[in-house]
């Protein structure tokens, strides 16, 4: 998603968050309609919501208004966090072979499994693989533990090379492979 689309989504999400909250605050009497008019500049809208009071409604209507407002605010927060969170989400799948009748695709889960298997084969234990994608090529980040008797840098280099080799053999587009050693393996996993 390009920058303009992200900006539009953020504006929509903020409006979905601010408008119901403002209406609830004015309806509950926390903010006066004159104060809302000062900041919004909409006299007719401020006066109409100023005459509206949630306390005059039956209990079920107040509960429904609160639930609907909470759901709209929750949707807005989800949209905001989806757009603002750092990092790139990996592509769900990548097409490896585009020939007609021979199309081959691999999912992000499949790429993670291949990378984890390659890291184990190189001597790493408990591999945890995360992916990011840009322009249909993966950045692979693998965190491993290393047996205490092994060289941390040696195992990390072998794991990096093995992951790249396995993914290249499967024609998976890889931009970068990063292997991080988190600590010594206690020997509970092989």
Buried (B, 14 or more C-beta within 10 A) or exposed (E): EEEEEEEEBBEBBEEBBEBBBBBBBBBEEEBEBEBBBEEEEEEEBBBEBBEEEBEEBEEEEBEEBEEEBEEBBEEBEEBBEBBEEEEEEBBEEBEBEEEEEEEEEBEBEBBBEBBBBBBBEBBBBBBBBBBBBEEEBBBBBBBBBBBEEBEBEEBBEBBBBBBBEBBEEBEBBBEEBEBEBEEBBEEEEE
